Amino acid sequence: IQNTVFAFQTGHTTGPSLNNDKLYKFAYSAEVYVDRVKASLQKSAGYRISSGVDVNLLWRNPDNDDDQLIKIMIKDVQVENVNERPADKNIFKGKRTEKILGKEYLEALQRPIVLELVRGKVQTYYSYQNEPAFTQNIKRGLASLFQLQLHSGSTREVDVSGKCNTTYHVRQDQVTKIKDLDSCEMAKEGFTSHNPILDVSKKVTSATIYVLEDSFIKSIKAEENYVFLLNFRRKTGAKIVSKQRLELKSVQAGPGLIAGKQVASVIKTLDSSYVAMALEAEPVKSECKKCPSLSEHWKSIREHMHPEKLSKAEAAKSFLSFIKSIRKATKEEILQVIRSENKELLPQVVDAVTSAQTPESLEAMLEFLDFKDASTFVLQERFLYACGFATHPSEMLLKSLTDKFKGDIANEEIRETLVIVMGALIRKLCDRGGCKLPFVVEAKRLILNRLEKAKKDDNVRMYLLALKNALLPEAIPLLLKYTESEEGHISSLAATALQRYDPSFLTKEVKETMNRIYHQNRKVHEKTVRTTAAAIILNSNPSYMEVKNILLSIGELPMEMNKYMLSMIQDIIHFEMPSSKIVRKVLKDMRAHNYDRFAKMGSSSAYSGYMTRGPDVSSTYSLDILYSGSGILRRSNLNMHIFDRSAELHASQVVIEAQGLESIIAATPDEGEENLDSFAGMSAILFDVQLRPVTFFQGYGDLMSKMLSATGDPMNVVKGLILLTDYSQEIQLQAGPTAHAEFLGGLAIDISGGMEFSLWYRESKTNVKNRVAVFLAGNTEVDSFFVKTGMETTLEVETTLDFISTVQFSQYPFLVCMQMDRIESPFRRHVTKYESLPSGRRYTARRGKAVMLAGNEYPLHQENSNMCRRVFGAKSDSAGGWF
């Protein structure tokens, strides 16, 4: 120790110092491990490269002791399992290193490199040109270990990982180097999912400990850890650990120094083939030798993609594997598959090609689809929705859609879907800081300008739906105008668009307008708009007076609205919503809280509850139903939200709305609803994207013809395959190899809804069926050209959620029974660790678990349970059928 401290204080170098005419012989090993996050490394998949390393001093600058050239040579290379394995599970058993690595690679690996060290940092890295990138990176990983400073402090330095923030802690003969891997600048490919809840978290650490003797390296231990966790299920994840060790074994007599003043001349004398190169790793592209072509892959999974199988986990699994193949394919290969498929399976191909989100896949879709041709309506719609659900949309995608919108479109519904999806893409690009990109600015301007000029109701609706997705702060004044001045579903739509904004965007002006609408200060409004206005007020940090005025209004409202508002207030208290404190405070005032007000009859209701409460994420459902005084449904609204500590995702919303149906049962419409056109329809939000609403009927004539020809079949609202989790990261390990973490999550979904109406039995029934299957596949792999090692994780679940509401309006208050059921659902997970050689020799360790998740009837309020008993007790064999 005495020597070392002395060398530090009075030595002639500020970096490691080698003695002349000596050969330092080291033992070196580089190991990689891949496993589950909490697992010990003893059973991990992985491999070890070990070798001898000879180091000697070539030259020291006569004018500066701190500038030296050292030669590093790898020899006696061995490749083996990282953990002890029985012979039958050892893929390297009986194989010579030359056979495993290949002669060319082994020779390249054993060619020496030269480093110019200036004050302990690698000034220049010299090696031979035209060597395989992989062996070059292994040598760079070794060379980076020789970079060392002998005083504490932080710096930014370049090594195999790129340019990184690095901190040194020096005490006596030990130096600890901590590298902040998150700060490393290096060109890496990859992307993350749009919503944090569906994304993956990454944690990384890197530390190297040097032990010195006589101011040179006695031993080095380096370790870096990469941990990946699924945000919505943190039990599912993976880790990659990379370790390097270098130990001094002996010091022998070695070659003498080369004389010379300049580094360049010394290098030339040594070997004129040497060239200066970057120390940071170069990208390594691994070629797939036996991979099937895109059309071969499609043929192998095609049978799982039939429409009737779209709520099965196998469909979601095949969808994900197909996306991975499409991402490597050319435009021509993609078009070949699309053009050879029949119309039953084509929509699923369109889902996958669009979800791949490569420039080639987008070009293929735009070339294939002709928006001037109305006959391919289904494919155009599937393409557009897949664009709306894009996990990392590009500005080019939005530009392509904007161009299409300005061109000829044969089908009016496609035109509507197109602009609605543009709204969703604007929001996603803005969320990622792209609001000022030229094509985003152009698309925003187009929607806002066209809405201001729109005359026809249909056009107004289309641009309002686009704004409901885009959530632009600058659109709020326009939405306020439409909410207050229009009527029917236009004002209702503008109000629900405002309801989707974060409360922080809702200005004083918004709150004042909502209060005017709710209390009808300027004109009479219908119930759906008034209740939405109340919900906006109560959800955006309401004042004492705002809450008090709403409570005082209960009792003066139309009958069913009284009951609905009462339910809303009770739900805020029971579910501990943000405004529950202020509501409780107001309820202490007896004028606001009295029996007359709180004992109103009616069947409308609002209720929220938890579907799941977990350590990572929780999910809630809320169901509110508003009736007209005559017993006909005005609006039923079923929502599901998923949230964690910092993010929220509106997973789904299904709204069924009806209006102007009183004339059928000769009833009197409620105040403000005398002139409403007959209409019933359904609208859905899926993963934060508002979809184009579906109309059951519009106008009295349409209603009558549907009544006479009713089949009772539910209408399809959403059917298809959606990419939810889409995470891909390239990782440069400091030992040299490249690793890759990829998590893909897919959803196969089938939502249908219907509304039956029996005049004979004075009964109506709405039914929404949500059938879903989720499949998630994570693959974490270290890919060295001569061996692949990694771990695959899969999760799958299939489930069906039914929501049925039955209303009997033969008496008042009419009977309403709501049911929300989830069927028993299989849940399966598997973990597979593997090591494989290009020859096909493979080691696999697989673990799996399958459980049945019990079915569940979700509780709604007690009143509902009492009603259901009465409805099903009094139920005759009523004739089914629509209307």
MINU-382287 format. One line per field, with one value per residue (C-alpha): z negated, x negated, y; residue in one letter; residue number from 0. Coordinates in steps of 0.1 Angstrom, whole numbers. Example, Ala and Ser with C-alpha at 12.3 -4.5 7.8 and 13.67 -1.06 7.14 Angstrom:
2
zz = (-78_-71)
xx = (-123_-137)
yy = (-45_-11)
code = (A_S)
pos = (0_1)
//
This chain:
883
zz = (0_-9_27_42_22_30_67_66_49_65_95_130_145_136_152_150_155_170_166_196_210_191_203_180_183_173_171_186_187_200_189_197_178_188_163_144_123_89_98_86_113_106_130_156_193_206_217_208_230_212_224_215_222_227_221_227_231_267_264_239_251_243_236_216_193_194_230_237_262_249_268_258_271_265_266_256_261_245_248_222_202_176_151_146_166_171_204_222_214_224_260_261_250_271_294_299_297_334_343_321_332_367_378_392_361_338_357_357_319_313_334_311_305_295_272_268_232_223_185_182_209_243_267_298_304_331_347_381_407_422_391_381_360_333_325_328_301_278_281_275_243_231_241_222_189_192_191_156_137_103_87_76_96_124_161_195_213_244_242_257_244_261_245_208_175_154_117_101_63_54_20_15_39_50_77_82_116_118_153_157_186_191_200_228_262_289_320_309_325_304_294_264_261_261_228_197_182_212_214_199_172_175_146_154_133_141_117_121_92_99_74_82_73_82_100_125_126_103_109_124_117_138_137_154_149_171_156_176_159_174_158_154_140_124_115_153_164_173_165_183_163_179_160_169_149_155_131_132_131_137_149_172_192_223_256_254_263_299_302_319_313_329_323_360_368_340_352_387_375_356_384_413_414_381_384_358_349_326_292_291_304_340_348_354_377_372_403_400_419_416_411_430_456_448_469_454_419_428_441_408_386_410_395_362_379_390_378_355_337_330_292_287_272_302_325_305_303_341_347_326_343_377_368_360_394_412_395_414_447_479_494_522_498_478_509_521_489_490_527_523_494_494_480_448_436_453_424_400_424_426_387_386_415_402_366_378_383_406_437_459_442_445_482_489_473_491_524_518_505_529_510_542_541_517_520_497_469_442_450_451_417_402_416_401_367_366_374_345_321_334_305_317_347_371_385_420_410_401_433_454_437_441_479_482_464_489_518_531_506_519_485_462_431_440_444_409_395_412_396_362_364_375_341_322_340_333_296_296_314_292_261_273_278_315_314_334_362_396_405_370_372_407_395_364_386_411_384_366_398_413_381_381_416_413_421_421_389_401_409_375_358_376_366_330_328_342_315_288_297_303_270_282_256_285_294_260_271_302_281_256_284_297_263_254_287_304_294_298_302_314_281_262_282_277_239_238_257_230_203_217_210_179_153_154_189_179_174_154_187_191_155_160_192_176_147_171_190_159_143_177_172_209_225_219_224_226_197_214_218_184_166_185_175_139_141_156_127_100_115_118_83_77_53_22_40_72_52_31_61_77_45_42_77_69_64_90_120_142_123_137_137_100_93_116_99_65_76_89_56_36_59_54_17_17_42_24_56_55_49_21_-7_6_12_-25_-37_-17_-30_-66_-55_-62_-33_-8_-26_-35_-33_-6_17_10_12_49_68_102_119_132_114_113_97_96_83_85_110_97_71_75_63_98_114_104_127_120_137_137_150_152_167_175_184_197_176_198_190_223_220_228_222_207_201_191_185_176_164_156_135_115_92_121_152_163_193_205_215_228_228_244_246_258_265_275_280_294_289_267_297_301_267_268_239_233_239_211_210_237_257_275_309_309_339_332_329_312_315_298_293_281_268_268_253_252_289_297_325_351_335_348_355_348_364_373_379_374_408_402_367_381_409_383_360_387_400_367_364_328_339_320_341_342_328_327_341_347_334_316_306_271_257_281_266_283_271_284_256_261_233_221_226_263_273_283_264_273_251_268_253_275_262_284_280_300_294_304_289_300_287_293_282_281_277_271_272_264_231_226_221_235_232_241_242_247_250_247_257_254_255_245_253_242_253_239_254_238_258_260_297_304_339_326_298_289_253_238_221_235_212_223_206_220_208_225_210_217_200_205_196_198_187_188_183_178_183_178_145_127_113_139_131_142_137_147_148_153_154_163_171_157_176_182_174_185_182_194_190_214_210_239_254_290_316_353_360_343_310_283_245_232_197_196_167_169_148_157_135_139_128_112_129_112_111_104_76_84_58_35_52_84_67_52_87_104_81_90_128_129_104_125_159_183_214_232_270_280_311_317_307)
xx = (0_-29_-42_-8_0_-35_-29_4_-11_-45_-42_-49_-15_21_33_22_-16_-34_-71_-94_-104_-77_-49_-19_1_38_67_99_135_167_201_237_267_304_332_363_358_358_340_305_279_271_298_296_292_259_224_188_159_126_90_55_46_10_3_-30_-42_-52_-62_-62_-62_-97_-81_-52_-51_-14_-12_-18_-10_-1_5_32_35_62_51_63_100_126_164_185_218_220_233_223_246_248_233_266_277_244_246_208_199_172_169_135_134_125_156_179_165_153_117_121_137_112_82_97_103_66_52_37_50_31_43_29_35_33_37_54_80_81_71_70_80_60_71_73_99_125_127_161_179_186_150_141_167_154_119_134_151_117_99_125_115_80_96_90_84_66_85_121_146_172_165_180_160_162_160_176_211_208_203_214_214_189_180_147_143_106_94_59_53_89_108_146_160_198_212_246_259_290_268_249_251_251_272_295_328_359_392_416_454_475_493_470_494_489_452_421_398_360_335_298_266_229_200_163_139_101_75_40_5_-27_-3_8_39_39_75_107_143_170_208_237_274_304_338_371_405_440_456_491_476_443_439_433_400_364_328_296_264_230_198_161_131_94_68_30_14_-23_-48_-76_-104_-89_-98_-116_-101_-99_-119_-101_-88_-54_-26_-19_-55_-55_-23_-36_-68_-47_-23_-12_22_33_60_75_111_139_138_176_192_203_237_239_266_274_287_314_303_333_361_393_404_433_457_445_450_485_495_484_506_535_559_559_570_606_631_649_616_608_616_590_555_541_553_535_503_503_509_478_455_468_460_424_421_436_411_383_401_400_430_431_432_460_480_476_493_521_529_531_556_594_618_626_589_578_590_568_538_546_546_511_495_507_497_461_456_426_422_425_457_473_463_477_511_514_506_531_561_581_602_621_635_665_664_633_650_642_605_603_619_596_566_577_585_551_535_555_542_506_481_455_470_448_454_454_484_504_493_504_539_542_534_560_586_580_585_616_632_661_677_689_684_647_643_656_634_604_607_615_583_563_575_561_528_525_529_503_477_484_480_445_436_444_472_451_441_452_476_492_497_513_537_547_554_574_598_603_609_633_653_657_670_691_728_743_749_730_699_700_703_672_649_662_654_619_614_627_596_571_579_563_564_571_603_620_638_653_665_681_699_714_723_743_758_767_791_796_766_743_745_742_711_694_700_686_655_650_654_623_599_578_594_563_573_609_607_630_649_656_669_692_706_712_730_752_761_768_790_805_797_800_820_836_812_819_810_780_762_772_759_726_722_728_702_676_683_681_649_629_622_657_662_685_712_711_717_744_762_762_775_803_814_822_860_866_854_874_881_855_829_835_828_797_781_788_771_741_737_739_714_689_691_691_662_641_637_616_647_661_646_663_696_695_689_720_741_737_761_796_811_790_794_830_853_876_846_829_860_868_883_869_849_818_786_748_724_686_666_633_628_593_570_534_500_491_524_560_590_624_658_685_720_746_780_804_840_867_898_916_893_873_836_819_783_764_727_703_666_635_603_569_545_513_496_488_508_543_558_594_596_631_664_696_724_759_781_817_839_873_889_919_942_940_956_978_959_951_914_895_889_865_869_901_885_858_856_860_826_807_770_739_705_673_639_612_578_583_594_630_643_669_704_728_764_792_818_823_857_892_894_861_873_906_889_864_893_910_879_861_839_827_790_766_746_709_691_655_638_601_566_549_513_511_476_448_414_381_346_312_286_248_232_199_183_190_221_254_286_322_353_387_421_452_488_518_555_581_614_650_675_712_742_779_812_844_878_911_942_963_946_936_900_867_833_798_770_733_710_672_651_614_582_548_515_482_447_414_381_348_319_281_273_237_233_221_246_280_291_322_356_391_420_456_489_524_560_594_625_660_678_715_735_773_800_836_864_901_921_956_958_941_915_905_884_848_823_787_763_725_709_675_672_646_613_582_549_516_480_448_411_385_348_326_292_287_260_264_260_294_280_303_308_342_357_394_418_455_485_522_551_588_598_632_661_676_709_699_719_740_760_784_814_805_803_838_851_836_854_887_880_870_897_924_909_932_918_916_911_875_866_855_881)
yy = (0_23_21_27_58_70_64_83_113_117_94_106_97_105_72_36_32_2_-5_-7_-41_-60_-83_-83_-116_-114_-138_-123_-134_-118_-133_-126_-138_-136_-144_-133_-102_-118_-150_-158_-161_-198_-210_-183_-188_-173_-179_-170_-161_-165_-159_-149_-112_-100_-63_-45_-9_0_36_65_101_115_149_136_106_108_98_61_34_0_-33_-57_-92_-118_-155_-190_-182_-205_-204_-222_-221_-195_-220_-257_-280_-317_-329_-334_-298_-282_-269_-263_-298_-314_-284_-267_-229_-227_-247_-225_-191_-200_-197_-162_-148_-165_-152_-117_-118_-128_-100_-74_-39_-8_20_55_64_101_108_74_80_62_89_66_30_12_-20_-37_-27_-51_-72_-85_-59_-84_-93_-57_-48_-76_-60_-25_-39_-51_-19_3_-14_2_37_50_82_83_112_114_133_132_135_127_100_78_41_10_22_56_90_87_106_87_92_80_74_69_56_43_14_11_30_26_38_44_49_64_43_64_93_75_90_63_58_30_18_14_27_27_24_56_51_46_20_-2_4_-11_5_1_3_2_2_-1_-2_-12_-17_-15_-27_-12_-23_-3_22_-5_-28_-58_-67_-53_-64_-48_-55_-39_-47_-41_-47_-45_-45_-44_-14_-30_-63_-57_-94_-99_-87_-97_-89_-90_-90_-86_-91_-87_-98_-91_-105_-101_-135_-128_-101_-114_-99_-85_-67_-34_0_14_47_76_111_108_83_80_69_43_28_26_9_-16_-25_-3_-21_-4_23_46_38_49_33_32_-1_-3_-17_-55_-68_-104_-122_-148_-179_-201_-176_-183_-157_-134_-154_-187_-172_-160_-195_-210_-188_-181_-205_-186_-154_-163_-138_-162_-169_-133_-134_-162_-158_-177_-149_-123_-144_-150_-113_-103_-128_-117_-80_-90_-106_-76_-53_-71_-73_-52_-34_-60_-89_-73_-65_-101_-114_-87_-94_-131_-132_-136_-111_-130_-129_-96_-73_-92_-88_-51_-49_-64_-46_-12_-20_-28_10_7_30_-1_-13_22_25_-10_-1_32_15_-13_7_29_54_62_26_22_-16_-20_0_-27_-27_11_13_-14_4_37_23_5_40_55_28_33_28_52_71_90_125_108_87_119_136_105_106_144_140_113_135_163_138_119_95_74_66_93_71_65_103_107_79_94_128_112_92_123_138_107_110_147_140_112_133_163_141_133_169_170_197_221_197_211_183_183_221_216_189_209_239_219_204_238_258_232_231_268_267_235_239_204_186_155_176_194_160_146_175_175_138_146_173_148_128_156_175_207_235_260_241_247_280_263_234_258_275_242_229_260_271_238_210_173_151_180_198_165_156_189_186_151_163_190_162_144_173_172_196_218_230_239_277_300_305_268_265_296_281_247_264_284_252_232_259_269_306_314_287_253_224_187_163_147_180_193_161_162_199_189_161_186_210_183_168_200_212_228_257_255_276_256_224_240_254_219_203_230_223_186_185_212_191_167_135_112_139_144_108_108_139_124_92_111_130_97_81_109_103_65_63_90_110_142_165_143_165_197_178_165_200_214_185_198_226_215_235_215_182_174_144_159_164_130_108_114_85_73_47_66_59_64_40_34_4_-14_-42_-50_-35_-45_-35_-21_-10_-8_-7_9_7_32_28_56_54_82_77_100_105_80_52_52_50_84_73_44_49_22_32_13_31_16_37_35_61_85_76_68_50_52_15_16_34_22_47_39_69_72_103_113_78_90_92_53_48_80_95_132_142_159_197_208_176_182_187_159_137_99_84_56_47_36_53_37_49_22_28_66_67_78_56_66_61_35_44_19_41_78_94_80_63_44_34_20_0_-15_-24_-43_-61_-65_-96_-91_-95_-73_-48_-51_-20_-31_-62_-66_-69_-41_-36_-23_-28_-21_-18_-25_-14_-22_-25_-23_-43_-31_-65_-61_-81_-65_-73_-66_-63_-65_-66_-69_-70_-76_-76_-95_-78_-82_-57_-58_-41_-41_-26_-46_-30_-48_-26_-56_-62_-26_-36_-26_-42_-31_-56_-49_-79_-73_-104_-100_-120_-106_-121_-106_-118_-105_-116_-105_-118_-114_-120_-129_-142_-176_-181_-167_-167_-152_-156_-155_-146_-150_-141_-149_-144_-147_-132_-119_-91_-87_-57_-60_-36_-45_-19_-26_6_-6_12_41_42_16_-14_-14_-42_-39_-68_-67_-101_-115_-151_-175_-168_-189_-172_-187_-177_-193_-185_-201_-197_-208_-210_-219_-224_-216_-254_-259_-273_-258_-258_-249_-246_-240_-232_-225_-219_-219_-208_-201_-166_-169_-153_-123_-105_-69_-52_-22_-3_-21_-5_-23_-57_-52_-42_-72_-95_-79_-78_-115_-124_-108_-117_-135_-152_-120_-121_-112_-94_-59_-32)
code = (I_Q_N_T_V_F_A_F_Q_T_G_H_T_T_G_P_S_L_N_N_D_K_L_Y_K_F_A_Y_S_A_E_V_Y_V_D_R_V_K_A_S_L_Q_K_S_A_G_Y_R_I_S_S_G_V_D_V_N_L_L_W_R_N_P_D_N_D_D_D_Q_L_I_K_I_M_I_K_D_V_Q_V_E_N_V_N_E_R_P_A_D_K_N_I_F_K_G_K_R_T_E_K_I_L_G_K_E_Y_L_E_A_L_Q_R_P_I_V_L_E_L_V_R_G_K_V_Q_T_Y_Y_S_Y_Q_N_E_P_A_F_T_Q_N_I_K_R_G_L_A_S_L_F_Q_L_Q_L_H_S_G_S_T_R_E_V_D_V_S_G_K_C_N_T_T_Y_H_V_R_Q_D_Q_V_T_K_I_K_D_L_D_S_C_E_M_A_K_E_G_F_T_S_H_N_P_I_L_D_V_S_K_K_V_T_S_A_T_I_Y_V_L_E_D_S_F_I_K_S_I_K_A_E_E_N_Y_V_F_L_L_N_F_R_R_K_T_G_A_K_I_V_S_K_Q_R_L_E_L_K_S_V_Q_A_G_P_G_L_I_A_G_K_Q_V_A_S_V_I_K_T_L_D_S_S_Y_V_A_M_A_L_E_A_E_P_V_K_S_E_C_K_K_C_P_S_L_S_E_H_W_K_S_I_R_E_H_M_H_P_E_K_L_S_K_A_E_A_A_K_S_F_L_S_F_I_K_S_I_R_K_A_T_K_E_E_I_L_Q_V_I_R_S_E_N_K_E_L_L_P_Q_V_V_D_A_V_T_S_A_Q_T_P_E_S_L_E_A_M_L_E_F_L_D_F_K_D_A_S_T_F_V_L_Q_E_R_F_L_Y_A_C_G_F_A_T_H_P_S_E_M_L_L_K_S_L_T_D_K_F_K_G_D_I_A_N_E_E_I_R_E_T_L_V_I_V_M_G_A_L_I_R_K_L_C_D_R_G_G_C_K_L_P_F_V_V_E_A_K_R_L_I_L_N_R_L_E_K_A_K_K_D_D_N_V_R_M_Y_L_L_A_L_K_N_A_L_L_P_E_A_I_P_L_L_L_K_Y_T_E_S_E_E_G_H_I_S_S_L_A_A_T_A_L_Q_R_Y_D_P_S_F_L_T_K_E_V_K_E_T_M_N_R_I_Y_H_Q_N_R_K_V_H_E_K_T_V_R_T_T_A_A_A_I_I_L_N_S_N_P_S_Y_M_E_V_K_N_I_L_L_S_I_G_E_L_P_M_E_M_N_K_Y_M_L_S_M_I_Q_D_I_I_H_F_E_M_P_S_S_K_I_V_R_K_V_L_K_D_M_R_A_H_N_Y_D_R_F_A_K_M_G_S_S_S_A_Y_S_G_Y_M_T_R_G_P_D_V_S_S_T_Y_S_L_D_I_L_Y_S_G_S_G_I_L_R_R_S_N_L_N_M_H_I_F_D_R_S_A_E_L_H_A_S_Q_V_V_I_E_A_Q_G_L_E_S_I_I_A_A_T_P_D_E_G_E_E_N_L_D_S_F_A_G_M_S_A_I_L_F_D_V_Q_L_R_P_V_T_F_F_Q_G_Y_G_D_L_M_S_K_M_L_S_A_T_G_D_P_M_N_V_V_K_G_L_I_L_L_T_D_Y_S_Q_E_I_Q_L_Q_A_G_P_T_A_H_A_E_F_L_G_G_L_A_I_D_I_S_G_G_M_E_F_S_L_W_Y_R_E_S_K_T_N_V_K_N_R_V_A_V_F_L_A_G_N_T_E_V_D_S_F_F_V_K_T_G_M_E_T_T_L_E_V_E_T_T_L_D_F_I_S_T_V_Q_F_S_Q_Y_P_F_L_V_C_M_Q_M_D_R_I_E_S_P_F_R_R_H_V_T_K_Y_E_S_L_P_S_G_R_R_Y_T_A_R_R_G_K_A_V_M_L_A_G_N_E_Y_P_L_H_Q_E_N_S_N_M_C_R_R_V_F_G_A_K_S_D_S_A_G_G_W_F)
pos = (0_1_2_3_4_5_6_7_8_9_10_11_12_13_14_15_16_17_18_19_20_21_22_23_24_25_26_27_28_29_30_31_32_33_34_35_36_37_38_39_40_41_42_43_44_45_46_47_48_49_50_51_52_53_54_55_56_57_58_59_60_61_62_63_64_65_66_67_68_69_70_71_72_73_74_75_76_77_78_79_80_81_82_83_84_85_86_87_88_89_90_91_92_93_94_95_96_97_98_99_100_101_102_103_104_105_106_107_108_109_110_111_112_113_114_115_116_117_118_119_120_121_122_123_124_125_126_127_128_129_130_131_132_133_134_135_136_137_138_139_140_141_142_143_144_145_146_147_148_149_150_151_152_153_154_155_156_157_158_159_160_161_162_163_164_165_166_167_168_169_170_171_172_173_174_175_176_177_178_179_180_181_182_183_184_185_186_187_188_189_190_191_192_193_194_195_196_197_198_199_200_201_202_203_204_205_206_207_208_209_210_211_212_213_214_215_216_217_218_219_220_221_222_223_224_225_226_227_228_229_230_231_232_233_234_235_236_237_238_239_240_241_242_243_244_245_246_247_248_249_250_251_252_253_254_255_256_257_258_259_260_261_262_263_264_265_266_267_268_269_270_271_272_273_274_275_276_277_278_279_280_281_282_283_284_285_286_287_288_289_290_291_292_293_294_295_296_297_298_299_300_301_302_303_304_305_306_307_308_309_310_311_312_313_314_315_316_317_318_319_320_321_322_323_324_325_326_327_328_329_330_331_332_333_334_335_336_337_338_339_340_341_342_343_344_345_346_347_348_349_350_351_352_353_354_355_356_357_358_359_360_361_362_363_364_365_366_367_368_369_370_371_372_373_374_375_376_377_378_379_380_381_382_383_384_385_386_387_388_389_390_391_392_393_394_395_396_397_398_399_400_401_402_403_404_405_406_407_408_409_410_411_412_413_414_415_416_417_418_419_420_421_422_423_424_425_426_427_428_429_430_431_432_433_434_435_436_437_438_439_440_441_442_443_444_445_446_447_448_449_450_451_452_453_454_455_456_457_458_459_460_461_462_463_464_465_466_467_468_469_470_471_472_473_474_475_476_477_478_479_480_481_482_483_484_485_486_487_488_489_490_491_492_493_494_495_496_497_498_499_500_501_502_503_504_505_506_507_508_509_510_511_512_513_514_515_516_517_518_519_520_521_522_523_524_525_526_527_528_529_530_531_532_533_534_535_536_537_538_539_540_541_542_543_544_545_546_547_548_549_550_551_552_553_554_555_556_557_558_559_560_561_562_563_564_565_566_567_568_569_570_571_572_573_574_575_576_577_578_579_580_581_582_583_584_585_586_587_588_589_590_591_592_593_594_595_596_597_598_599_600_601_602_603_604_605_606_607_608_609_610_611_612_613_614_615_616_617_618_619_620_621_622_623_624_625_626_627_628_629_630_631_632_633_634_635_636_637_638_639_640_641_642_643_644_645_646_647_648_649_650_651_652_653_654_655_656_657_658_659_660_661_662_663_664_665_666_667_668_669_670_671_672_673_674_675_676_677_678_679_680_681_682_683_684_685_686_687_688_689_690_691_692_693_694_695_696_697_698_699_700_701_702_703_704_705_706_707_708_709_710_711_712_713_714_715_716_717_718_719_720_721_722_723_724_725_726_727_728_729_730_731_732_733_734_735_736_737_738_739_740_741_742_743_744_745_746_747_748_749_750_751_752_753_754_755_756_757_758_759_760_761_762_763_764_765_766_767_768_769_770_771_772_773_774_775_776_777_778_779_780_781_782_783_784_785_786_787_788_789_790_791_792_793_794_795_796_797_798_799_800_801_802_803_804_805_806_807_808_809_810_811_812_813_814_815_816_817_818_819_820_821_822_823_824_825_826_827_828_829_830_831_832_833_834_835_836_837_838_839_840_841_842_843_844_845_846_847_848_849_850_851_852_853_854_855_856_857_858_859_860_861_862_863_864_865_866_867_868_869_870_871_872_873_874_875_876_877_878_879_880_881_882)
//
